[in-house]
């Protein structure tokens, strides 16, 4: 009986397991940051010394999760906001979002907006403009993948150049 217990006895946190747990936390941190802001996620991945492929896939997964969570909650937030708003005042249609919307349409808002200011902001503006959500999601997803590929490549070659 003692031989069997010794043979199958295993520590819960062996050094190898601790390394794997830390690695998973680093990857989840990159993905979590990417759901809000990819500009913070990719440098964090390089600071953790993760592989550039790991950084790319974690930031894409987090960015796409942020896109779909924002799209899912955006309509509910809009309904809540307009339900409580009593007086509608017409504001002049100026600003960067309006210029992008009127000049480039849904592609500009979804792609250019995602690459410049981020997907959650682009989706929020698109929902405010009553843009078709499926098209907006498509272009925001394309923008997230492009943005992650571009900034991961810049970070990869930047780290190679410094080292």
Residue pairs with C-beta under 8 A, 6 or more apart in sequence:
13 21
26 45
26 48
26 50
27 50
27 54
27 58
28 58
29 44
29 48
30 41
30 42
30 44
30 45
30 48
30 50
30 54
30 55
30 58
30 59
30 62
31 41
31 58
31 59
31 61
31 62
31 65
32 41
32 62
33 40
33 41
33 44
33 62
34 41
34 42
34 58
34 59
34 60
34 61
34 62
34 63
34 66
34 148
35 62
35 63
35 65
35 66
35 69
36 66
36 118
36 120
37 118
38 59
38 62
38 63
38 118
38 144
38 147
38 148
38 151
39 118
39 151
41 55
41 58
41 59
41 62
41 63
42 55
42 59
42 148
42 151
42 152
42 155
43 155
45 54
45 55
45 58
45 59
45 155
46 55
46 155
46 159
50 58
52 152
52 155
52 156
55 152
55 155
56 148
56 149
56 152
59 148
59 152
60 144
60 145
60 148
63 119
63 144
63 145
63 147
63 148
64 141
64 144
66 119
66 120
67 119
67 120
67 123
67 137
67 140
67 141
67 144
68 137
70 119
70 120
70 123
70 124
71 123
71 127
71 133
71 136
71 137
74 123
74 124
74 127
75 127
75 133
78 127
78 128
93 102
97 109
97 113
97 125
97 129
100 108
100 109
100 112
100 113
101 108
101 109
101 125
101 129
104 112
106 126
106 131
106 132
106 135
106 136
106 139
107 139
109 122
109 125
109 126
109 129
109 131
109 136
109 139
110 122
110 126
110 135
110 136
110 137
110 138
110 139
110 140
110 142
110 143
111 139
111 140
111 142
111 143
111 146
112 143
113 121
113 122
113 125
113 126
113 140
113 143
114 122
114 139
114 140
114 143
114 144
114 147
115 143
115 146
115 147
115 150
119 140
119 143
119 144
122 136
122 140
122 143
123 136
123 137
123 140
126 133
126 136
127 133
127 136
